[in-house]
Amino acid sequence: MKSIGPDGPSSFAETCDFLFNLRNRGSKFGMDRIVKFAETAGNPEKSFPSIHVAGTNGKGSVCALLESALRAGGYQTGLYTSPHLIHLGERVQVDREPLSEERIVEETARLRRFAAKDFEEASEEYPSFFEFMTLMAFSRFAGIPVDCALVEVGLGGRLDATNILLPEVSVITSIGLDHTEILGDTIEKIAAEKAGIIKADVPVVIGFLPPTARDVVIQRANGLSGPVYLVEDRFPEKEFPETNLVGDYQRRNAATAWLTLEVVRSRFPIPDKIIQDAFLRVNWSGRWEQRMVGGRTVIFDSTHNPEGAAELQKNLLAQFGEPKGDREVVVGSLGEARAHAVLQVVAPYVRRLHLVRPAQPKALSFAECRRLVPENFSGEVLEARVEELFPGGDRCLLADDGTTALVTGSIYLLGEIFSRLQEGDSSETGRLQDRF
């Protein structure tokens, strides 16, 4: 399959090479570049209604819950999330159908022509990988157009490329200490960055935030005359909506999504029964997801920061009871704070700990991971490559002792494993998985 790029025919592999090279240039924050890029492309973000979702944790799940309910209500949906697990097209979905390779080639070529009008491709000011993907999503949604797009913020909010949207409602799911080197080293600073998605007169739904963070968000909303809706005011804990996604935190995400749907009900009227049914069949892979692999049960759970680790601990207790040190566990993380939080939580449950390195530049080395294993850990610590534990197809080479194994840590690690489970599948997992 070929399509015409700015310099001639382009295949999907060549398109991925182009996008990969952009990703290698690193993250770029600021709104000037994406505003100019979008304007040259015809401002596609103005052609469809949207719901904009930020947060330290839960924003992807909330988008998935919202999408499921809106689609069940008869609306055509767009879904933009990051990163992808296996295929690049997963980031941009219409009615949960990922963008095809052919469409990615065509959209990339078209966007390169727009970019060439304002930017030198070799310059530092050329749009980033994430900016290309964001505008690709918005162009796709505008071309249909979708009835509503559910858009997940990449990082932060204020300077994120998705912040060119003027949504029906802005949602902030949670706030914790993550990406502190970029967003700030206090809850208040991070809250201010995420509150940057709030627009004048646009309603704001606030999920489960620490009080100081909540105050920052409310102050920002009040200053822009945006109506504020607190999930805690709408739902007592015992009345959180049910969802097939596992964990107390997913019920909190369901409550956040439900309130959001109530806020936009005048535009998107969906009966409560349809919403509840949709929440009970939502698909969001890699979140306490149980699979049979090679005849044994493995739980895959992306836990990538301290806030997520606290929820992992609750899930472990609910699933396995008090720790007995009898589990096979695989851990691979990006960043010391993240790995430390995960290892502290899983160690009491572990008989044999397999440390692996996700195929990402920021992945911790084996030595760095070993230093973070709790000193009182008495189990066995092994170092392994992903392909040694999951060699491809329906195979898992963890010791099958009759217990359920756990794979946790970075979402990138899960994507690598899932791509290997699809034997013969070509994947863009390792090269193009970064958010930015």
C-alpha positions as CSV (number, residue, x, y, z in Angstrom):
1,M,0.0,0.0,0.0
2,K,1.4,3.3,-1.1
3,S,0.3,6.9,-0.7
4,I,1.8,10.2,-1.8
5,G,3.8,12.1,0.7
6,P,5.3,15.6,0.3
7,D,8.4,14.1,-1.4
8,G,6.8,11.2,-3.3
9,P,5.3,7.8,-2.5
10,S,5.3,6.6,1.1
11,S,4.6,3.2,2.6
12,F,3.4,2.6,6.2
13,A,7.0,1.6,7.2
14,E,8.3,4.9,5.7
15,T,5.6,6.8,7.5
16,C,6.5,5.1,10.8
17,D,10.2,6.0,10.2
18,F,9.2,9.7,9.8
19,L,7.1,9.6,12.9
20,F,9.8,7.7,14.8
21,N,12.3,10.3,13.9
22,L,10.0,13.0,15.3
23,R,9.6,11.0,18.5
24,N,13.3,10.8,18.8
25,R,13.6,14.6,18.9
26,G,11.8,14.4,22.3
27,S,8.9,16.2,23.9
28,K,7.9,19.7,23.1
29,F,5.6,21.8,25.2
30,G,3.9,25.1,24.4
31,M,0.9,26.1,22.4
32,D,2.3,28.4,19.7
33,R,3.4,25.6,17.4
34,I,0.3,23.5,17.6
35,V,-1.9,26.6,17.2
36,K,-0.1,27.6,14.0
37,F,-0.1,24.0,12.7
38,A,-3.8,23.5,13.4
39,E,-4.7,26.9,11.7
40,T,-2.8,25.9,8.6
41,A,-4.7,22.6,8.6
42,G,-8.0,24.4,8.8
43,N,-8.6,24.1,12.5
44,P,-10.2,20.7,12.5
45,E,-10.6,20.8,16.3
46,K,-13.5,23.3,15.8
47,S,-15.6,20.9,13.7
48,F,-16.8,18.5,16.4
49,P,-18.0,18.5,20.0
50,S,-15.5,17.1,22.5
51,I,-15.0,16.2,26.1
52,H,-11.4,16.9,27.4
53,V,-10.0,14.7,30.2
54,A,-6.9,15.4,32.3
55,G,-5.6,13.7,35.4
56,T,-2.7,11.9,36.9
57,N,-4.5,8.6,36.8
58,G,-7.8,7.5,35.4
59,K,-8.1,9.8,32.4
60,G,-7.9,6.9,29.9
61,S,-10.4,4.8,31.8
62,V,-12.8,7.8,32.1
63,C,-12.5,8.4,28.3
64,A,-13.2,4.7,27.6
65,L,-16.3,4.8,29.9
66,L,-17.6,7.9,28.3
67,E,-17.1,6.5,24.8
68,S,-18.9,3.3,25.7
69,A,-21.9,5.1,27.0
70,L,-22.1,7.6,24.1
71,R,-21.8,4.9,21.5
72,A,-24.4,2.8,23.3
73,G,-26.7,5.9,23.2
74,G,-26.5,6.0,19.5
75,Y,-23.8,8.6,19.0
76,Q,-20.8,8.2,16.7
77,T,-17.7,8.6,18.8
78,G,-14.1,9.6,18.4
79,L,-11.5,8.5,21.0
80,Y,-8.0,9.9,21.3
81,T,-5.7,8.3,23.9
82,S,-2.0,7.6,24.4
83,P,0.1,5.7,24.4
84,H,-1.0,2.7,22.2
85,L,-0.5,-0.8,23.4
86,I,0.3,-2.5,20.1
87,H,-0.7,-0.5,17.0
88,L,-0.3,3.2,16.4
89,G,-3.8,3.4,15.1
90,E,-5.2,2.5,18.5
91,R,-4.6,6.2,19.5
92,V,-7.2,7.4,17.1
93,Q,-10.5,5.5,17.0
94,V,-13.9,6.1,15.6
95,D,-16.6,3.9,17.2
96,R,-13.6,2.0,18.7
97,E,-12.3,1.2,15.3
98,P,-8.5,2.1,15.2
99,L,-7.1,4.2,12.4
100,S,-6.0,2.0,9.6
101,E,-2.4,1.9,8.3
102,E,-3.6,3.3,5.0
103,R,-5.4,6.2,6.7
104,I,-2.2,6.9,8.9
105,V,-0.1,7.1,5.7
106,E,-2.6,9.4,4.0
107,E,-3.1,11.7,7.0
108,T,0.6,11.9,7.8
109,A,1.4,12.9,4.1
110,R,-1.4,15.5,4.2
111,L,-0.2,17.0,7.5
112,R,3.4,17.1,6.3
113,R,2.3,19.3,3.4
114,F,0.6,21.7,5.9
115,A,3.6,21.6,8.2
116,A,5.9,22.5,5.3
117,K,4.1,25.8,4.8
118,D,5.2,27.1,8.3
119,F,8.1,25.0,9.5
120,E,11.5,23.7,8.3
121,E,11.5,20.0,8.9
122,A,15.0,20.0,10.3
123,S,14.3,22.9,12.7
124,E,13.6,22.6,16.4
125,E,10.3,24.3,15.8
126,Y,9.0,21.6,13.6
127,P,5.9,19.9,15.1
128,S,6.5,17.0,17.4
129,F,5.3,13.4,17.1
130,F,2.5,14.0,19.6
131,E,1.4,17.1,17.8
132,F,1.2,15.2,14.5
133,M,-0.8,12.5,16.2
134,T,-3.1,15.0,17.9
135,L,-3.8,16.9,14.7
136,M,-4.2,13.5,12.9
137,A,-6.9,12.6,15.4
138,F,-8.7,15.9,15.1
139,S,-8.6,15.8,11.3
140,R,-10.1,12.3,11.3
141,F,-12.9,13.3,13.8
142,A,-13.6,16.4,11.8
143,G,-13.7,14.6,8.5
144,I,-16.6,12.4,9.5
145,P,-17.6,14.4,11.7
146,V,-18.1,12.5,14.9
147,D,-21.0,13.4,17.3
148,C,-18.5,13.6,20.2
149,A,-14.8,13.0,20.7
150,L,-13.3,11.9,24.0
151,V,-9.9,13.3,24.2
152,E,-7.3,12.4,26.8
153,V,-4.6,14.9,27.7
154,G,-1.1,13.6,26.9
155,L,0.8,15.3,29.8
156,G,-0.3,18.0,32.2
157,G,-2.8,20.1,30.4
158,R,-1.9,23.8,30.1
159,L,0.8,23.2,27.5
160,D,-0.5,20.0,26.0
161,A,-1.2,19.9,22.3
162,T,-4.8,18.7,22.9
163,N,-5.5,22.0,24.7
164,I,-6.5,23.7,21.5
165,L,-9.9,22.2,22.0
166,L,-12.9,24.2,23.2
167,P,-14.8,21.3,24.8
168,E,-18.3,20.8,26.0
169,V,-16.9,20.0,29.4
170,S,-13.4,19.7,31.0
171,V,-12.7,16.8,33.3
172,I,-10.0,16.4,35.9
173,T,-10.0,12.9,37.3
174,S,-7.2,12.8,39.9
175,I,-4.0,14.6,40.9
176,G,-0.9,13.0,42.3
177,L,2.9,13.4,42.2
178,D,4.0,12.2,38.8
179,H,6.1,13.8,36.1
180,T,7.3,16.2,38.7
181,E,10.4,17.1,36.7
182,I,8.0,18.7,34.1
183,L,4.8,19.6,35.9
184,G,6.2,20.7,39.2
185,D,7.2,19.2,42.5
186,T,4.1,19.9,44.6
187,I,0.4,18.9,44.3
188,E,-0.6,22.5,43.9
189,K,1.8,23.1,41.0
190,I,0.6,19.9,39.2
191,A,-3.0,20.9,39.8
192,A,-2.4,24.3,38.2
193,E,-0.9,22.6,35.1
194,K,-3.9,20.3,34.8
195,A,-6.4,23.0,35.5
196,G,-4.9,24.8,32.4
197,I,-7.4,22.9,30.3
198,I,-10.3,24.8,31.8
199,K,-11.8,27.3,29.4
200,A,-14.1,30.4,29.9
201,D,-17.7,29.5,30.7
202,V,-17.0,25.7,30.1
203,P,-18.3,23.4,32.8
204,V,-15.7,21.5,34.9
205,V,-16.1,18.0,36.4
206,I,-13.7,17.4,39.3
207,G,-12.9,13.9,40.4
208,F,-11.2,12.7,43.5
209,L,-8.5,15.3,44.2
210,P,-6.6,16.1,47.4
211,P,-8.1,19.2,49.0
212,T,-5.3,21.6,48.1
213,A,-5.4,20.4,44.5
214,R,-9.2,20.7,44.4
215,D,-8.9,24.3,45.7
216,V,-6.5,25.2,42.9
217,V,-8.8,23.8,40.2
218,I,-11.9,25.4,41.6
219,Q,-10.2,28.8,41.8
220,R,-9.2,28.5,38.1
221,A,-12.7,27.5,37.1
222,N,-14.3,30.3,39.2
223,G,-11.9,32.8,37.5
224,L,-13.2,31.7,34.1
225,S,-16.9,31.6,35.1
226,G,-16.9,27.8,34.5
227,P,-19.6,25.9,36.4
228,V,-18.0,23.4,38.8
229,Y,-19.3,19.9,39.5
230,L,-17.8,17.7,42.2
231,V,-18.1,14.0,42.0
232,E,-17.9,13.7,45.7
233,D,-21.0,15.9,46.0
234,R,-22.9,13.8,43.5
235,F,-22.1,10.3,44.6
236,P,-21.7,8.9,48.1
237,E,-19.0,6.1,48.0
238,K,-21.6,3.3,48.4
239,E,-23.5,4.6,45.4
240,F,-20.7,4.7,42.8
241,P,-21.8,3.1,39.5
242,E,-20.8,-0.4,38.8
243,T,-18.3,-1.2,36.0
244,N,-16.7,-4.4,34.6
245,L,-13.3,-2.7,35.1
246,V,-11.8,-4.1,38.3
247,G,-11.0,-2.1,41.4
248,D,-12.4,0.5,43.7
249,Y,-10.6,3.2,41.7
250,Q,-12.5,2.1,38.5
251,R,-15.8,2.7,40.3
252,R,-14.5,6.2,41.1
253,N,-13.7,6.6,37.4
254,A,-17.2,5.4,36.6
255,A,-18.7,8.0,39.0
256,T,-16.6,10.7,37.3
257,A,-17.8,9.6,33.8
258,W,-21.4,9.4,35.0
259,L,-21.4,12.9,36.3
260,T,-19.8,14.1,33.1
261,L,-22.6,12.5,31.1
262,E,-25.1,14.3,33.3
263,V,-23.5,17.6,32.7
264,V,-23.7,17.2,28.9
265,R,-27.1,15.5,29.0
266,S,-28.9,18.4,27.4
267,R,-26.8,17.8,24.3
268,F,-26.3,14.1,24.6
269,P,-29.4,12.6,26.3
270,I,-28.7,9.0,27.3
271,P,-31.0,7.1,29.7
272,D,-29.4,5.9,32.9
273,K,-30.0,2.2,32.0
274,I,-28.1,2.5,28.8
275,I,-25.2,4.2,30.6
276,Q,-25.1,1.5,33.3
277,D,-25.2,-1.3,30.7
278,A,-22.4,0.4,28.7
279,F,-20.2,0.7,31.9
280,L,-20.6,-3.0,32.5
281,R,-19.2,-3.9,29.1
282,V,-16.5,-1.3,28.5
283,N,-13.2,-2.5,27.0
284,W,-10.0,-0.9,28.4
285,S,-7.0,-3.3,28.1
286,G,-4.2,-3.6,30.5
287,R,-6.0,-2.5,33.7
288,W,-6.1,-5.5,36.0
289,E,-6.8,-7.6,32.9
290,Q,-6.9,-11.4,33.4
291,R,-5.8,-13.6,30.5
292,M,-5.1,-17.2,29.9
293,V,-1.6,-17.5,28.4
294,G,-0.1,-20.9,27.7
295,G,-2.7,-22.6,29.9
296,R,-2.1,-20.4,33.0
297,T,-3.7,-17.3,34.4
298,V,-1.8,-14.0,34.2
299,I,-3.1,-10.6,35.4
300,F,-1.7,-7.6,33.5
301,D,-2.0,-4.3,35.3
302,S,-0.3,-1.1,34.2
303,T,0.7,0.6,37.5
304,H,3.1,3.4,36.7
305,N,3.2,5.8,39.6
306,P,2.7,5.9,43.4
307,E,-1.0,6.8,43.3
308,G,-1.5,3.8,41.0
309,A,0.5,1.5,43.3
310,A,-1.8,2.3,46.2
311,E,-4.7,1.0,44.0
312,L,-2.6,-2.0,43.0
313,Q,-2.3,-2.9,46.7
314,K,-6.1,-2.8,47.1
315,N,-6.6,-5.1,44.1
316,L,-3.9,-7.5,45.4
317,L,-5.6,-7.8,48.7
318,A,-9.1,-8.2,47.2
319,Q,-7.9,-10.9,44.7
320,F,-5.4,-12.8,46.8
321,G,-6.1,-11.9,50.4
322,E,-3.2,-11.4,52.9
323,P,0.2,-11.8,51.2
324,K,1.8,-15.3,51.4
325,G,4.9,-14.8,49.3
326,D,3.7,-17.4,46.8
327,R,3.4,-15.5,43.5
328,E,5.4,-15.2,40.2
329,V,5.5,-11.5,39.5
330,V,7.1,-9.6,36.6
331,V,7.9,-5.9,37.0
332,G,9.3,-3.4,34.6
333,S,9.2,0.4,35.1
334,L,10.3,3.8,33.9
335,G,11.6,6.0,36.7
336,E,12.9,5.2,40.2
337,A,9.9,6.7,42.0
338,R,7.5,4.6,40.0
339,A,9.5,1.4,40.4
340,H,10.0,1.9,44.1
341,A,6.3,2.3,44.7
342,V,5.4,-0.8,42.7
343,L,8.1,-3.0,44.2
344,Q,7.1,-2.0,47.8
345,V,3.6,-3.1,47.1
346,V,4.2,-6.4,45.3
347,A,7.1,-7.7,47.3
348,P,5.1,-9.3,50.1
349,Y,3.2,-11.3,47.5
350,V,6.2,-12.6,45.6
351,R,8.0,-15.9,45.6
352,R,10.0,-15.2,42.5
353,L,10.4,-11.7,41.1
354,H,11.3,-11.2,37.5
355,L,12.8,-7.8,36.7
356,V,12.5,-6.8,33.0
357,R,13.4,-3.7,31.0
358,P,10.7,-2.3,28.8
359,A,12.0,-1.3,25.3
360,Q,12.0,2.4,26.2
361,P,14.9,4.8,26.6
362,K,13.8,5.7,30.1
363,A,13.5,2.1,31.4
364,L,15.4,1.4,34.5
365,S,18.4,-0.9,34.3
366,F,18.5,-4.2,36.1
367,A,20.9,-2.7,38.7
368,E,18.7,0.3,39.3
369,C,15.7,-2.0,39.8
370,R,17.6,-4.3,42.2
371,R,18.5,-1.4,44.4
372,L,14.8,-0.7,44.8
373,V,13.8,-4.2,45.9
374,P,12.9,-4.0,49.7
375,E,15.8,-5.0,51.9
376,N,13.7,-7.5,53.8
377,F,12.5,-9.3,50.6
378,S,13.3,-13.0,51.0
379,G,12.2,-14.3,47.6
380,E,14.2,-14.9,44.5
381,V,15.1,-12.0,42.2
382,L,15.8,-12.8,38.6
383,E,16.6,-10.7,35.6
384,A,15.0,-11.5,32.3
385,R,14.1,-10.2,28.9
386,V,10.5,-10.0,27.8
387,E,11.0,-12.4,25.0
388,E,12.4,-15.0,27.4
389,L,9.2,-14.9,29.5
390,F,6.8,-14.5,26.6
391,P,8.5,-16.0,23.6
392,G,5.6,-15.4,21.2
393,G,2.1,-16.7,20.5
394,D,0.2,-18.4,23.3
395,R,3.2,-19.1,25.4
396,C,4.3,-18.0,28.9
397,L,7.5,-19.4,30.4
398,L,6.8,-18.3,34.0
399,A,6.8,-21.3,36.3
400,D,3.3,-22.8,36.4
401,D,2.7,-23.7,40.0
402,G,-1.1,-23.3,39.9
403,T,-1.1,-19.8,41.1
404,T,-2.1,-16.6,39.2
405,A,0.9,-14.7,38.0
406,L,1.1,-10.9,37.8
407,V,2.7,-8.6,35.3
408,T,2.8,-5.0,36.4
409,G,4.6,-1.7,35.9
410,S,4.8,0.4,32.8
411,I,2.0,0.4,30.2
412,Y,4.8,0.1,27.6
413,L,5.8,-3.3,29.1
414,L,2.3,-4.6,28.7
415,G,2.2,-3.4,25.1
416,E,5.4,-5.3,24.3
417,I,4.0,-8.5,25.8
418,F,0.6,-8.2,24.1
419,S,2.3,-7.7,20.8
420,R,4.3,-10.9,21.4
421,L,1.1,-12.8,22.3
422,Q,-0.2,-12.0,18.8
423,E,2.1,-14.3,16.9
424,G,3.0,-13.1,13.5
425,D,1.7,-9.7,14.2
426,S,3.6,-6.6,13.1
427,S,3.7,-4.0,15.8
428,E,4.7,-0.4,16.2
429,T,5.0,-1.0,20.0
430,G,8.6,-0.4,20.7
431,R,9.3,2.5,18.3
432,L,6.2,4.7,18.5
433,Q,4.8,4.0,21.9
434,D,5.8,7.2,23.7
435,R,3.0,9.7,24.4
436,F,4.9,12.7,23.1
